[in-house]
Amino acid sequence: MRILLAEIMHEKKISFRGLERLTGISHSTLNDIATGKISPRLDTLEIIAGKLEVTISDLYESPYK
């Protein structure tokens, strides 16, 4: 499964710095999540999804949605 963070941020017209300010999650961590370098914890996904006003499942590319 791929995380669609960068795509959703683009759709919402929000930068990594902007999302960092909203969530308190560092720019580098957000970038690592978006590029697939790290897998975020569920609580981190909840924070991101809440601030982007999407569901956690919206953050994932999956044929099982």
Predicted model as a PDB file, atoms N, CA, C, CB and O in Angstrom, pLDDT in the B-factor column:
MODEL        1                                                                  
ATOM      1  N   MET A   1       0.839  -1.179   0.000  1.00 77.00           N  
ATOM      2  CA  MET A   1       0.000   0.000   0.000  1.00 77.00           C  
ATOM      3  C   MET A   1       0.885   1.244   0.000  1.00 77.00           C  
ATOM      4  CB  MET A   1      -0.955  -0.003   1.216  1.00 77.00           C  
ATOM      5  O   MET A   1       1.910   1.313   0.679  1.00 77.00           O  
ATOM      6  N   ARG A   2       0.455   2.202  -0.774  1.00 87.00           N  
ATOM      7  CA  ARG A   2       1.205   3.447  -0.883  1.00 87.00           C  
ATOM      8  C   ARG A   2       0.424   4.558  -0.196  1.00 87.00           C  
ATOM      9  CB  ARG A   2       1.485   3.804  -2.367  1.00 87.00           C  
ATOM     10  O   ARG A   2      -0.801   4.629  -0.296  1.00 87.00           O  
ATOM     11  N   ILE A   3       1.143   5.411   0.495  1.00 93.00           N  
ATOM     12  CA  ILE A   3       0.512   6.550   1.158  1.00 93.00           C  
ATOM     13  C   ILE A   3       0.420   7.701   0.155  1.00 93.00           C  
ATOM     14  CB  ILE A   3       1.314   6.979   2.440  1.00 93.00           C  
ATOM     15  O   ILE A   3       1.389   8.016  -0.537  1.00 93.00           O  
ATOM     16  N   LEU A   4      -0.742   8.314   0.090  1.00 96.00           N  
ATOM     17  CA  LEU A   4      -1.034   9.354  -0.891  1.00 96.00           C  
ATOM     18  C   LEU A   4      -0.903  10.757  -0.302  1.00 96.00           C  
ATOM     19  CB  LEU A   4      -2.429   9.161  -1.448  1.00 96.00           C  
ATOM     20  O   LEU A   4      -1.595  11.678  -0.736  1.00 96.00           O  
ATOM     21  N   LEU A   5      -0.037  10.921   0.664  1.00 96.00           N  
ATOM     22  CA  LEU A   5       0.072  12.193   1.365  1.00 96.00           C  
ATOM     23  C   LEU A   5       0.402  13.347   0.416  1.00 96.00           C  
ATOM     24  CB  LEU A   5       1.130  12.097   2.449  1.00 96.00           C  
ATOM     25  O   LEU A   5      -0.265  14.381   0.455  1.00 96.00           O  
ATOM     26  N   ALA A   6       1.403  13.190  -0.421  1.00 96.00           N  
ATOM     27  CA  ALA A   6       1.800  14.277  -1.320  1.00 96.00           C  
ATOM     28  C   ALA A   6       0.672  14.653  -2.277  1.00 96.00           C  
ATOM     29  CB  ALA A   6       3.044  13.879  -2.116  1.00 96.00           C  
ATOM     30  O   ALA A   6       0.461  15.833  -2.557  1.00 96.00           O  
ATOM     31  N   GLU A   7      -0.047  13.663  -2.772  1.00 96.00           N  
ATOM     32  CA  GLU A   7      -1.144  13.928  -3.700  1.00 96.00           C  
ATOM     33  C   GLU A   7      -2.279  14.690  -3.014  1.00 96.00           C  
ATOM     34  CB  GLU A   7      -1.672  12.614  -4.285  1.00 96.00           C  
ATOM     35  O   GLU A   7      -2.837  15.627  -3.585  1.00 96.00           O  
ATOM     36  N   ILE A   8      -2.612  14.289  -1.804  1.00 97.00           N  
ATOM     37  CA  ILE A   8      -3.684  14.964  -1.064  1.00 97.00           C  
ATOM     38  C   ILE A   8      -3.258  16.379  -0.703  1.00 97.00           C  
ATOM     39  CB  ILE A   8      -4.054  14.174   0.212  1.00 97.00           C  
ATOM     40  O   ILE A   8      -4.060  17.309  -0.787  1.00 97.00           O  
ATOM     41  N   MET A   9      -2.007  16.548  -0.303  1.00 97.00           N  
ATOM     42  CA  MET A   9      -1.511  17.880   0.006  1.00 97.00           C  
ATOM     43  C   MET A   9      -1.588  18.776  -1.230  1.00 97.00           C  
ATOM     44  CB  MET A   9      -0.067  17.808   0.530  1.00 97.00           C  
ATOM     45  O   MET A   9      -1.947  19.949  -1.126  1.00 97.00           O  
ATOM     46  N   HIS A  10      -1.256  18.234  -2.381  1.00 97.00           N  
ATOM     47  CA  HIS A  10      -1.333  19.002  -3.624  1.00 97.00           C  
ATOM     48  C   HIS A  10      -2.780  19.416  -3.911  1.00 97.00           C  
ATOM     49  CB  HIS A  10      -0.765  18.179  -4.805  1.00 97.00           C  
ATOM     50  O   HIS A  10      -3.045  20.568  -4.253  1.00 97.00           O  
ATOM     51  N   GLU A  11      -3.703  18.479  -3.770  1.00 97.00           N  
ATOM     52  CA  GLU A  11      -5.126  18.768  -3.991  1.00 97.00           C  
ATOM     53  C   GLU A  11      -5.629  19.853  -3.043  1.00 97.00           C  
ATOM     54  CB  GLU A  11      -5.963  17.496  -3.813  1.00 97.00           C  
ATOM     55  O   GLU A  11      -6.422  20.710  -3.434  1.00 97.00           O  
ATOM     56  N   LYS A  12      -5.161  19.811  -1.794  1.00 96.00           N  
ATOM     57  CA  LYS A  12      -5.609  20.760  -0.777  1.00 96.00           C  
ATOM     58  C   LYS A  12      -4.788  22.051  -0.799  1.00 96.00           C  
ATOM     59  CB  LYS A  12      -5.529  20.121   0.604  1.00 96.00           C  
ATOM     60  O   LYS A  12      -5.059  22.984  -0.043  1.00 96.00           O  
ATOM     61  N   LYS A  13      -3.778  22.090  -1.680  1.00 97.00           N  
ATOM     62  CA  LYS A  13      -2.898  23.259  -1.812  1.00 97.00           C  
ATOM     63  C   LYS A  13      -2.215  23.615  -0.484  1.00 97.00           C  
ATOM     64  CB  LYS A  13      -3.699  24.464  -2.324  1.00 97.00           C  
ATOM     65  O   LYS A  13      -2.224  24.764  -0.043  1.00 97.00           O  
ATOM     66  N   ILE A  14      -1.635  22.601   0.124  1.00 97.00           N  
ATOM     67  CA  ILE A  14      -0.914  22.808   1.380  1.00 97.00           C  
ATOM     68  C   ILE A  14       0.506  22.268   1.229  1.00 97.00           C  
ATOM     69  CB  ILE A  14      -1.648  22.115   2.573  1.00 97.00           C  
ATOM     70  O   ILE A  14       0.715  21.197   0.661  1.00 97.00           O  
ATOM     71  N   SER A  15       1.463  23.009   1.735  1.00 97.00           N  
ATOM     72  CA  SER A  15       2.870  22.622   1.648  1.00 97.00           C  
ATOM     73  C   SER A  15       3.259  21.755   2.842  1.00 97.00           C  
ATOM     74  CB  SER A  15       3.771  23.870   1.577  1.00 97.00           C  
ATOM     75  O   SER A  15       2.502  21.617   3.803  1.00 97.00           O  
ATOM     76  N   PHE A  16       4.446  21.180   2.760  1.00 97.00           N  
ATOM     77  CA  PHE A  16       4.954  20.415   3.894  1.00 97.00           C  
ATOM     78  C   PHE A  16       5.111  21.323   5.109  1.00 97.00           C  
ATOM     79  CB  PHE A  16       6.299  19.746   3.544  1.00 97.00           C  
ATOM     80  O   PHE A  16       4.809  20.917   6.231  1.00 97.00           O  
ATOM     81  N   ARG A  17       5.579  22.543   4.892  1.00 97.00           N  
ATOM     82  CA  ARG A  17       5.740  23.491   6.005  1.00 97.00           C  
ATOM     83  C   ARG A  17       4.381  23.844   6.605  1.00 97.00           C  
ATOM     84  CB  ARG A  17       6.463  24.774   5.529  1.00 97.00           C  
ATOM     85  O   ARG A  17       4.242  23.955   7.823  1.00 97.00           O  
ATOM     86  N   GLY A  18       3.385  24.020   5.742  1.00 98.00           N  
ATOM     87  CA  GLY A  18       2.043  24.324   6.233  1.00 98.00           C  
ATOM     88  C   GLY A  18       1.473  23.186   7.048  1.00 98.00           C  
ATOM     89  O   GLY A  18       0.878  23.408   8.102  1.00 98.00           O  
ATOM     90  N   LEU A  19       1.651  21.955   6.563  1.00 98.00           N  
ATOM     91  CA  LEU A  19       1.155  20.795   7.296  1.00 98.00           C  
ATOM     92  C   LEU A  19       1.943  20.605   8.592  1.00 98.00           C  
ATOM     93  CB  LEU A  19       1.242  19.528   6.424  1.00 98.00           C  
ATOM     94  O   LEU A  19       1.392  20.172   9.604  1.00 98.00           O  
ATOM     95  N   GLU A  20       3.218  20.928   8.553  1.00 98.00           N  
ATOM     96  CA  GLU A  20       4.034  20.864   9.763  1.00 98.00           C  
ATOM     97  C   GLU A  20       3.465  21.805  10.832  1.00 98.00           C  
ATOM     98  CB  GLU A  20       5.509  21.230   9.446  1.00 98.00           C  
ATOM     99  O   GLU A  20       3.359  21.429  12.000  1.00 98.00           O  
ATOM    100  N   ARG A  21       3.105  23.013  10.434  1.00 98.00           N  
ATOM    101  CA  ARG A  21       2.533  23.971  11.391  1.00 98.00           C  
ATOM    102  C   ARG A  21       1.197  23.480  11.949  1.00 98.00           C  
ATOM    103  CB  ARG A  21       2.344  25.340  10.724  1.00 98.00           C  
ATOM    104  O   ARG A  21       0.911  23.650  13.135  1.00 98.00           O  
ATOM    105  N   LEU A  22       0.382  22.870  11.085  1.00 97.00           N  
ATOM    106  CA  LEU A  22      -0.933  22.385  11.522  1.00 97.00           C  
ATOM    107  C   LEU A  22      -0.843  21.186  12.457  1.00 97.00           C  
ATOM    108  CB  LEU A  22      -1.767  22.018  10.320  1.00 97.00           C  
ATOM    109  O   LEU A  22      -1.603  21.082  13.420  1.00 97.00           O  
ATOM    110  N   THR A  23       0.094  20.278  12.167  1.00 98.00           N  
ATOM    111  CA  THR A  23       0.141  19.002  12.886  1.00 98.00           C  
ATOM    112  C   THR A  23       1.176  18.929  13.999  1.00 98.00           C  
ATOM    113  CB  THR A  23       0.404  17.913  11.924  1.00 98.00           C  
ATOM    114  O   THR A  23       1.030  18.140  14.932  1.00 98.00           O  
ATOM    115  N   GLY A  24       2.220  19.744  13.908  1.00 98.00           N  
ATOM    116  CA  GLY A  24       3.322  19.624  14.853  1.00 98.00           C  
ATOM    117  C   GLY A  24       4.276  18.500  14.492  1.00 98.00           C  
ATOM    118  O   GLY A  24       5.192  18.190  15.255  1.00 98.00           O  
ATOM    119  N   ILE A  25       4.068  17.887  13.333  1.00 98.00           N  
ATOM    120  CA  ILE A  25       4.943  16.814  12.841  1.00 98.00           C  
ATOM    121  C   ILE A  25       5.991  17.468  11.949  1.00 98.00           C  
ATOM    122  CB  ILE A  25       4.127  15.696  12.055  1.00 98.00           C  
ATOM    123  O   ILE A  25       5.651  18.281  11.089  1.00 98.00           O  
ATOM    124  N   SER A  26       7.250  17.125  12.142  1.00 97.00           N  
ATOM    125  CA  SER A  26       8.325  17.806  11.424  1.00 97.00           C  
ATOM    126  C   SER A  26       8.220  17.621   9.915  1.00 97.00           C  
ATOM    127  CB  SER A  26       9.669  17.303  11.905  1.00 97.00           C  
ATOM    128  O   SER A  26       7.695  16.625   9.417  1.00 97.00           O  
ATOM    129  N   HIS A  27       8.739  18.620   9.214  1.00 96.00           N  
ATOM    130  CA  HIS A  27       8.774  18.601   7.747  1.00 96.00           C  
ATOM    131  C   HIS A  27       9.474  17.342   7.256  1.00 96.00           C  
ATOM    132  CB  HIS A  27       9.485  19.858   7.197  1.00 96.00           C  
ATOM    133  O   HIS A  27       9.002  16.695   6.321  1.00 96.00           O  
ATOM    134  N   SER A  28      10.595  16.989   7.878  1.00 97.00           N  
ATOM    135  CA  SER A  28      11.355  15.825   7.418  1.00 97.00           C  
ATOM    136  C   SER A  28      10.564  14.531   7.631  1.00 97.00           C  
ATOM    137  CB  SER A  28      12.704  15.745   8.151  1.00 97.00           C  
ATOM    138  O   SER A  28      10.609  13.637   6.786  1.00 97.00           O  
ATOM    139  N   THR A  29       9.852  14.424   8.735  1.00 97.00           N  
ATOM    140  CA  THR A  29       9.035  13.230   8.981  1.00 97.00           C  
ATOM    141  C   THR A  29       7.896  13.150   7.970  1.00 97.00           C  
ATOM    142  CB  THR A  29       8.473  13.240  10.421  1.00 97.00           C  
ATOM    143  O   THR A  29       7.634  12.081   7.419  1.00 97.00           O  
ATOM    144  N   LEU A  30       7.218  14.268   7.721  1.00 97.00           N  
ATOM    145  CA  LEU A  30       6.142  14.286   6.722  1.00 97.00           C  
ATOM    146  C   LEU A  30       6.672  13.893   5.351  1.00 97.00           C  
ATOM    147  CB  LEU A  30       5.486  15.676   6.656  1.00 97.00           C  
ATOM    148  O   LEU A  30       6.029  13.135   4.625  1.00 97.00           O  
ATOM    149  N   ASN A  31       7.838  14.407   4.999  1.00 96.00           N  
ATOM    150  CA  ASN A  31       8.448  14.056   3.716  1.00 96.00           C  
ATOM    151  C   ASN A  31       8.795  12.575   3.660  1.00 96.00           C  
ATOM    152  CB  ASN A  31       9.703  14.897   3.474  1.00 96.00           C  
ATOM    153  O   ASN A  31       8.581  11.932   2.632  1.00 96.00           O  
ATOM    154  N   ASP A  32       9.322  12.029   4.736  1.00 97.00           N  
ATOM    155  CA  ASP A  32       9.652  10.599   4.786  1.00 97.00           C  
ATOM    156  C   ASP A  32       8.399   9.735   4.646  1.00 97.00           C  
ATOM    157  CB  ASP A  32      10.376  10.263   6.100  1.00 97.00           C  
ATOM    158  O   ASP A  32       8.442   8.681   4.011  1.00 97.00           O  
ATOM    159  N   ILE A  33       7.288  10.174   5.232  1.00 96.00           N  
ATOM    160  CA  ILE A  33       6.023   9.449   5.089  1.00 96.00           C  
ATOM    161  C   ILE A  33       5.558   9.517   3.643  1.00 96.00           C  
ATOM    162  CB  ILE A  33       4.940  10.029   6.036  1.00 96.00           C  
ATOM    163  O   ILE A  33       5.162   8.504   3.065  1.00 96.00           O  
ATOM    164  N   ALA A  34       5.606  10.712   3.059  1.00 96.00           N  
ATOM    165  CA  ALA A  34       5.125  10.907   1.689  1.00 96.00           C  
ATOM    166  C   ALA A  34       5.937  10.118   0.669  1.00 96.00           C  
ATOM    167  CB  ALA A  34       5.158  12.378   1.333  1.00 96.00           C  
ATOM    168  O   ALA A  34       5.395   9.664  -0.338  1.00 96.00           O  
ATOM    169  N   THR A  35       7.228   9.952   0.921  1.00 95.00           N  
ATOM    170  CA  THR A  35       8.087   9.236  -0.022  1.00 95.00           C  
ATOM    171  C   THR A  35       8.197   7.748   0.284  1.00 95.00           C  
ATOM    172  CB  THR A  35       9.463   9.849  -0.024  1.00 95.00           C  
ATOM    173  O   THR A  35       8.863   7.008  -0.440  1.00 95.00           O  
ATOM    174  N   GLY A  36       7.544   7.309   1.358  1.00 94.00           N  
ATOM    175  CA  GLY A  36       7.555   5.893   1.693  1.00 94.00           C  
ATOM    176  C   GLY A  36       8.791   5.424   2.433  1.00 94.00           C  
ATOM    177  O   GLY A  36       9.004   4.220   2.578  1.00 94.00           O  
ATOM    178  N   LYS A  37       9.611   6.352   2.903  1.00 96.00           N  
ATOM    179  CA  LYS A  37      10.815   5.967   3.645  1.00 96.00           C  
ATOM    180  C   LYS A  37      10.476   5.403   5.013  1.00 96.00           C  
ATOM    181  CB  LYS A  37      11.745   7.160   3.800  1.00 96.00           C  
ATOM    182  O   LYS A  37      11.189   4.545   5.533  1.00 96.00           O  
ATOM    183  N   ILE A  38       9.377   5.890   5.597  1.00 95.00           N  
ATOM    184  CA  ILE A  38       8.938   5.364   6.884  1.00 95.00           C  
ATOM    185  C   ILE A  38       7.440   5.086   6.821  1.00 95.00           C  
ATOM    186  CB  ILE A  38       9.272   6.354   8.038  1.00 95.00           C  
ATOM    187  O   ILE A  38       6.712   5.689   6.032  1.00 95.00           O  
ATOM    188  N   SER A  39       7.000   4.173   7.660  1.00 93.00           N  
ATOM    189  CA  SER A  39       5.573   3.886   7.805  1.00 93.00           C  
ATOM    190  C   SER A  39       5.091   4.578   9.068  1.00 93.00           C  
ATOM    191  CB  SER A  39       5.293   2.339   7.860  1.00 93.00           C  
ATOM    192  O   SER A  39       5.609   4.314  10.153  1.00 93.00           O  
ATOM    193  N   PRO A  40       4.116   5.450   8.944  1.00 94.00           N  
ATOM    194  CA  PRO A  40       3.666   6.196  10.125  1.00 94.00           C  
ATOM    195  C   PRO A  40       2.839   5.338  11.064  1.00 94.00           C  
ATOM    196  CB  PRO A  40       2.860   7.407   9.702  1.00 94.00           C  
ATOM    197  O   PRO A  40       2.209   4.362  10.656  1.00 94.00           O  
ATOM    198  N   ARG A  41       2.855   5.724  12.330  1.00 95.00           N  
ATOM    199  CA  ARG A  41       2.010   5.078  13.327  1.00 95.00           C  
ATOM    200  C   ARG A  41       0.574   5.535  13.111  1.00 95.00           C  
ATOM    201  CB  ARG A  41       2.491   5.405  14.777  1.00 95.00           C  
ATOM    202  O   ARG A  41       0.331   6.555  12.467  1.00 95.00           O  
ATOM    203  N   LEU A  42      -0.359   4.788  13.641  1.00 95.00           N  
ATOM    204  CA  LEU A  42      -1.777   5.105  13.488  1.00 95.00           C  
ATOM    205  C   LEU A  42      -2.116   6.468  14.080  1.00 95.00           C  
ATOM    206  CB  LEU A  42      -2.630   4.029  14.145  1.00 95.00           C  
ATOM    207  O   LEU A  42      -2.888   7.221  13.487  1.00 95.00           O  
ATOM    208  N   ASP A  43      -1.554   6.793  15.234  1.00 96.00           N  
ATOM    209  CA  ASP A  43      -1.866   8.091  15.837  1.00 96.00           C  
ATOM    210  C   ASP A  43      -1.362   9.243  14.979  1.00 96.00           C  
ATOM    211  CB  ASP A  43      -1.261   8.184  17.234  1.00 96.00           C  
ATOM    212  O   ASP A  43      -1.982  10.306  14.944  1.00 96.00           O  
ATOM    213  N   THR A  44      -0.248   9.044  14.291  1.00 97.00           N  
ATOM    214  CA  THR A  44       0.272  10.055  13.379  1.00 97.00           C  
ATOM    215  C   THR A  44      -0.663  10.214  12.188  1.00 97.00           C  
ATOM    216  CB  THR A  44       1.690   9.686  12.907  1.00 97.00           C  
ATOM    217  O   THR A  44      -0.947  11.334  11.765  1.00 97.00           O  
ATOM    218  N   LEU A  45      -1.140   9.101  11.649  1.00 96.00           N  
ATOM    219  CA  LEU A  45      -2.093   9.163  10.535  1.00 96.00           C  
ATOM    220  C   LEU A  45      -3.385   9.855  10.950  1.00 96.00           C  
ATOM    221  CB  LEU A  45      -2.400   7.756  10.015  1.00 96.00           C  
ATOM    222  O   LEU A  45      -3.976  10.587  10.156  1.00 96.00           O  
ATOM    223  N   GLU A  46      -3.827   9.634  12.179  1.00 97.00           N  
ATOM    224  CA  GLU A  46      -5.041  10.293  12.674  1.00 97.00           C  
ATOM    225  C   GLU A  46      -4.864  11.807  12.706  1.00 97.00           C  
ATOM    226  CB  GLU A  46      -5.403   9.775  14.076  1.00 97.00           C  
ATOM    227  O   GLU A  46      -5.765  12.549  12.316  1.00 97.00           O  
ATOM    228  N   ILE A  47      -3.729  12.253  13.159  1.00 98.00           N  
ATOM    229  CA  ILE A  47      -3.450  13.693  13.217  1.00 98.00           C  
ATOM    230  C   ILE A  47      -3.433  14.280  11.812  1.00 98.00           C  
ATOM    231  CB  ILE A  47      -2.102  13.965  13.929  1.00 98.00           C  
ATOM    232  O   ILE A  47      -4.067  15.304  11.555  1.00 98.00           O  
ATOM    233  N   ILE A  48      -2.712  13.638  10.908  1.00 98.00           N  
ATOM    234  CA  ILE A  48      -2.599  14.129   9.532  1.00 98.00           C  
ATOM    235  C   ILE A  48      -3.965  14.148   8.856  1.00 98.00           C  
ATOM    236  CB  ILE A  48      -1.618  13.258   8.725  1.00 98.00           C  
ATOM    237  O   ILE A  48      -4.348  15.147   8.247  1.00 98.00           O  
ATOM    238  N   ALA A  49      -4.694  13.051   8.964  1.00 98.00           N  
ATOM    239  CA  ALA A  49      -6.009  12.964   8.329  1.00 98.00           C  
ATOM    240  C   ALA A  49      -6.946  14.031   8.883  1.00 98.00           C  
ATOM    241  CB  ALA A  49      -6.617  11.566   8.533  1.00 98.00           C  
ATOM    242  O   ALA A  49      -7.690  14.657   8.129  1.00 98.00           O  
ATOM    243  N   GLY A  50      -6.914  14.237  10.174  1.00 98.00           N  
ATOM    244  CA  GLY A  50      -7.780  15.239  10.788  1.00 98.00           C  
ATOM    245  C   GLY A  50      -7.498  16.635  10.276  1.00 98.00           C  
ATOM    246  O   GLY A  50      -8.422  17.390   9.971  1.00 98.00           O  
ATOM    247  N   LYS A  51      -6.236  16.979  10.182  1.00 98.00           N  
ATOM    248  CA  LYS A  51      -5.862  18.322   9.729  1.00 98.00           C  
ATOM    249  C   LYS A  51      -6.109  18.516   8.234  1.00 98.00           C  
ATOM    250  CB  LYS A  51      -4.398  18.590  10.044  1.00 98.00           C  
ATOM    251  O   LYS A  51      -6.378  19.632   7.790  1.00 98.00           O  
ATOM    252  N   LEU A  52      -6.018  17.431   7.453  1.00 97.00           N  
ATOM    253  CA  LEU A  52      -6.291  17.524   6.017  1.00 97.00           C  
ATOM    254  C   LEU A  52      -7.778  17.319   5.704  1.00 97.00           C  
ATOM    255  CB  LEU A  52      -5.453  16.495   5.257  1.00 97.00           C  
ATOM    256  O   LEU A  52      -8.203  17.431   4.554  1.00 97.00           O  
ATOM    257  N   GLU A  53      -8.551  17.018   6.736  1.00 97.00           N  
ATOM    258  CA  GLU A  53      -9.990  16.789   6.606  1.00 97.00           C  
ATOM    259  C   GLU A  53     -10.311  15.658   5.619  1.00 97.00           C  
ATOM    260  CB  GLU A  53     -10.681  18.075   6.159  1.00 97.00           C  
ATOM    261  O   GLU A  53     -11.157  15.789   4.734  1.00 97.00           O  
ATOM    262  N   VAL A  54      -9.595  14.540   5.813  1.00 97.00           N  
ATOM    263  CA  VAL A  54      -9.831  13.318   5.048  1.00 97.00           C  
ATOM    264  C   VAL A  54      -9.880  12.158   6.035  1.00 97.00           C  
ATOM    265  CB  VAL A  54      -8.718  13.094   3.955  1.00 97.00           C  
ATOM    266  O   VAL A  54      -9.550  12.322   7.209  1.00 97.00           O  
ATOM    267  N   THR A  55     -10.288  10.993   5.561  1.00 96.00           N  
ATOM    268  CA  THR A  55     -10.250   9.818   6.424  1.00 96.00           C  
ATOM    269  C   THR A  55      -8.864   9.175   6.322  1.00 96.00           C  
ATOM    270  CB  THR A  55     -11.371   8.800   6.033  1.00 96.00           C  
ATOM    271  O   THR A  55      -8.107   9.438   5.387  1.00 96.00           O  
ATOM    272  N   ILE A  56      -8.557   8.343   7.287  1.00 95.00           N  
ATOM    273  CA  ILE A  56      -7.276   7.634   7.236  1.00 95.00           C  
ATOM    274  C   ILE A  56      -7.205   6.776   5.979  1.00 95.00           C  
ATOM    275  CB  ILE A  56      -7.081   6.760   8.497  1.00 95.00           C  
ATOM    276  O   ILE A  56      -6.153   6.699   5.345  1.00 95.00           O  
ATOM    277  N   SER A  57      -8.304   6.133   5.613  1.00 93.00           N  
ATOM    278  CA  SER A  57      -8.280   5.291   4.412  1.00 93.00           C  
ATOM    279  C   SER A  57      -8.040   6.112   3.145  1.00 93.00           C  
ATOM    280  CB  SER A  57      -9.592   4.518   4.286  1.00 93.00           C  
ATOM    281  O   SER A  57      -7.515   5.588   2.162  1.00 93.00           O  
ATOM    282  N   ASP A  58      -8.419   7.393   3.156  1.00 95.00           N  
ATOM    283  CA  ASP A  58      -8.130   8.261   2.004  1.00 95.00           C  
ATOM    284  C   ASP A  58      -6.632   8.453   1.808  1.00 95.00           C  
ATOM    285  CB  ASP A  58      -8.805   9.622   2.182  1.00 95.00           C  
ATOM    286  O   ASP A  58      -6.186   8.761   0.702  1.00 95.00           O  
ATOM    287  N   LEU A  59      -5.857   8.274   2.866  1.00 95.00           N  
ATOM    288  CA  LEU A  59      -4.424   8.468   2.787  1.00 95.00           C  
ATOM    289  C   LEU A  59      -3.692   7.298   2.121  1.00 95.00           C  
ATOM    290  CB  LEU A  59      -3.877   8.687   4.162  1.00 95.00           C  
ATOM    291  O   LEU A  59      -2.507   7.400   1.802  1.00 95.00           O  
ATOM    292  N   TYR A  60      -4.402   6.194   1.917  1.00 92.00           N  
ATOM    293  CA  TYR A  60      -3.783   4.998   1.344  1.00 92.00           C  
ATOM    294  C   TYR A  60      -4.332   4.677  -0.024  1.00 92.00           C  
ATOM    295  CB  TYR A  60      -3.982   3.816   2.257  1.00 92.00           C  
ATOM    296  O   TYR A  60      -5.522   4.840  -0.293  1.00 92.00           O  
ATOM    297  N   GLU A  61      -3.445   4.220  -0.880  1.00 89.00           N  
ATOM    298  CA  GLU A  61      -3.846   3.662  -2.171  1.00 89.00           C  
ATOM    299  C   GLU A  61      -3.999   2.154  -1.957  1.00 89.00           C  
ATOM    300  CB  GLU A  61      -2.786   3.996  -3.323  1.00 89.00           C  
ATOM    301  O   GLU A  61      -3.032   1.458  -1.649  1.00 89.00           O  
ATOM    302  N   SER A  62      -5.214   1.667  -2.124  1.00 80.00           N  
ATOM    303  CA  SER A  62      -5.455   0.253  -1.889  1.00 80.00           C  
ATOM    304  C   SER A  62      -6.643  -0.226  -2.712  1.00 80.00           C  
ATOM    305  CB  SER A  62      -5.694  -0.014  -0.400  1.00 80.00           C  
ATOM    306  O   SER A  62      -7.644   0.481  -2.827  1.00 80.00           O  
ATOM    307  N   PRO A  63      -6.539  -1.419  -3.283  1.00 77.00           N  
ATOM    308  CA  PRO A  63      -7.672  -1.960  -4.012  1.00 77.00           C  
ATOM    309  C   PRO A  63      -8.798  -2.431  -3.090  1.00 77.00           C  
ATOM    310  CB  PRO A  63      -7.216  -3.100  -4.882  1.00 77.00           C  
ATOM    311  O   PRO A  63      -9.868  -2.812  -3.565  1.00 77.00           O  
ATOM    312  N   TYR A  64      -8.565  -2.409  -1.782  1.00 74.00           N  
ATOM    313  CA  TYR A  64      -9.538  -2.930  -0.822  1.00 74.00           C  
ATOM    314  C   TYR A  64     -10.366  -1.843  -0.147  1.00 74.00           C  
ATOM    315  CB  TYR A  64      -8.831  -3.733   0.225  1.00 74.00           C  
ATOM    316  O   TYR A  64     -11.000  -2.101   0.876  1.00 74.00           O  
ATOM    317  N   LYS A  65     -10.372  -0.649  -0.694  1.00 64.00           N  
ATOM    318  CA  LYS A  65     -11.181   0.442  -0.126  1.00 64.00           C  
ATOM    319  C   LYS A  65     -12.636   0.206  -0.372  1.00 64.00           C  
ATOM    320  CB  LYS A  65     -10.776   1.786  -0.707  1.00 64.00           C  
ATOM    321  O   LYS A  65     -13.470   1.016   0.032  1.00 64.00           O  
TER     322      LYS A  65                                                      
ENDMDL                                                                          
END                                                                             
